[in-house]
Amino acid sequence: MSQTLRWQCKESKLSLQGELVHNSLADLWQQRHNILTGICTIDLSQLSHVDSAGLALLVHFSAYAQAESPLLLQGVQPALRSLIVLYNLQSVLPYEDSA
């Protein structure tokens, strides 16, 4: 089964849709430098699943963006929030819970 990941950049927000998992990250990873330029917020509310590889990607994105300004994760689902807390990444990945 092939996981799909779609994204859209609008103004200073990157919106991700689908699954942020190991098998779906290659294109986003390859384009990260262009995609992250000017991004302040990542909207995760349309993600159905995030695995540890997806979490690692978000940590990398956050570290990359620190040079410009901190990233804020919006729409964090409970399962991802649990991973962030479990790995004590709250200071690395500031987030807002999903509505």
Sequence and secondary structure as in RCSB ss.txt:
>XXXX:A:sequence
MSQTLRWQCKESKLSLQGELVHNSLADLWQQRHNILTGICTIDLSQLSHVDSAGLALLVHFSAYAQAESPLLLQG
VQPALRSLIVLYNLQSVLPYEDSA
>XXXX:A:secstr
    EEEEEETTEEEEEEEESGGG HHHHHTHHHHHTT  EEEEEEEEEE HHHHHHHHHHHHHHTTT   EEEE
E HHHHHHHHHTT TTTS EEE  
